[in-house]
Amino acid sequence: MITKPCVGVLFVLCALAASASAAEQSCVTVEQGWARMPPNPAMPMTAGYGTIRNGCSKAVTITGASSAAFGDVSLHETTVVDGISRMRAIERLPLAPGARAELKPGGLHLMLMDGKGALKEGQTVPLRLQMEGGDEANATLTVRKAAP
């Protein structure tokens, strides 16, 4: 028969496991995250930038992103081949422990599409990164006319 002290110990162990898992999930961060202010604030798409940092003790792979402010968010890379700029979706972004991925104009970036309202300069946009294995990391992007 399980006694009250045993239930208490099990509860504490579950809480510790959950907090350790949450601490590991939050070790992926977006630093200096920003979204470009579109020429027309009501334009339903823009791009997001910043630096994704893996502060985890293990490698992670980003497999997707989402935002409550946009119907579709995806990771893209712009490359120039024979003088022609091309953009392609990136399905997976692996990051070793301590590694960073710089999202910048003309390179790796987030495409924020199907906006759910007009953007205002200084507004913050919520962002959620999904990782292989089901972990997620929350961040925000600040709407700006130009890079910080």
Buried (B, 14 or more C-beta within 10 A) or exposed (E): EEEEEEEEEEEEEEEEEEEEEEEBBBBBBBEEBBBBBBEEBEEBEBBBBBBBBBBBEEEBBBBBBBBEBBBBBBBBBBEEEEEEEEEEEBEEBEBEEEBEBBBEEEEBBBBBBEBEEEBEEEBBBEBBBBBEEEBBBEBBBBBBEEEE
